[in-house]
């Protein structure tokens, strides 16, 4: 999806809509992961880890504290900052 399109409905509370959330943010997260990592296989693995972590921690999202994209960047920073992440 393009950034100028309307963001999908609340995927963090409905499991079926998580795919839309994933598709909406996939390119953005891939670019974010590409900064510290040039290897395409590592980028794909880290991007997958980010979305898996987001899926498992979606209950922590609080709309009053920011939007879903900002929350996802926080999840991504946690994944990239983990001890098992190659840099």
C-alpha positions as CSV (number, residue, x, y, z in Angstrom):
1,X,0.0,0.0,0.0
2,X,1.1,3.5,-0.6
3,X,1.5,6.0,2.3
4,X,-1.1,8.3,0.8
5,X,-3.8,5.6,1.0
6,X,-6.0,5.4,4.0
7,X,-4.6,3.2,6.8
8,X,-6.6,0.0,7.4
9,X,-9.0,-0.4,10.4
10,X,-7.8,-1.3,13.9
11,X,-5.7,-4.5,13.2
12,X,-4.2,-4.6,16.6
13,X,-7.5,-5.8,18.1
14,X,-8.6,-8.0,15.3
15,X,-6.4,-10.9,14.3
16,X,-7.9,-11.2,10.8
17,X,-7.0,-7.6,10.0
18,X,-3.4,-8.0,11.0
19,X,-2.6,-9.0,7.4
20,X,-3.7,-5.5,6.3
21,X,-1.6,-3.9,9.0
22,X,1.4,-6.0,7.8
23,X,0.9,-5.1,4.1
24,X,0.5,-1.4,5.0
25,X,3.7,-1.3,7.0
26,X,5.9,-3.9,5.2
27,X,7.8,-1.6,2.9
28,X,8.4,0.9,5.7
29,X,9.8,-1.7,8.0
30,X,11.9,-3.2,5.3
31,X,13.5,0.2,4.7
32,X,14.0,0.6,8.4
33,X,15.8,-2.7,8.7
34,X,17.9,-1.9,5.6
35,X,19.7,0.9,7.4
36,X,21.8,-1.4,9.6
37,X,21.7,-4.4,7.4
38,X,22.6,-4.8,3.7
39,X,22.1,-8.5,3.4
40,X,18.7,-9.2,1.8
41,X,18.2,-12.5,3.7
42,X,18.9,-10.9,7.0
43,X,16.6,-8.0,6.1
44,X,13.8,-10.4,5.4
45,X,14.4,-12.3,8.6
46,X,14.5,-9.2,10.7
47,X,11.4,-7.8,9.1
48,X,9.6,-11.1,9.8
49,X,10.8,-11.0,13.4
50,X,9.4,-7.4,13.8
51,X,5.9,-8.4,12.6
52,X,5.9,-11.6,14.7
53,X,6.9,-9.5,17.8
54,X,4.1,-7.0,16.9
55,X,1.6,-9.8,16.5
56,X,2.5,-11.2,19.9
57,X,2.6,-7.9,21.7
58,X,-0.4,-6.2,20.0
59,X,-2.1,-6.1,23.3
60,X,0.4,-3.5,24.5
61,X,-0.7,-0.9,22.0
62,X,-2.3,2.1,23.6
63,X,-4.0,4.5,21.1
64,X,-3.7,7.4,23.6
65,X,0.1,7.2,23.6
66,X,0.6,7.4,19.8
67,X,-0.4,5.9,16.5
68,X,0.1,2.3,15.3
69,X,3.1,3.2,13.1
70,X,5.0,4.8,16.0
71,X,4.2,1.8,18.1
72,X,5.5,-0.5,15.4
73,X,8.8,1.4,15.1
74,X,9.1,0.9,18.9
75,X,8.7,-2.8,18.4
76,X,11.2,-2.7,15.6
77,X,13.8,-0.9,17.7
78,X,13.3,-3.6,20.4
79,X,13.8,-6.4,17.9
80,X,16.9,-4.7,16.3
81,X,18.3,-4.0,19.7
82,X,18.0,-7.5,21.0
83,X,21.2,-9.5,21.8
84,X,20.6,-12.1,19.0
85,X,20.3,-9.5,16.2
86,X,23.2,-9.4,13.8
87,X,24.3,-5.8,12.9
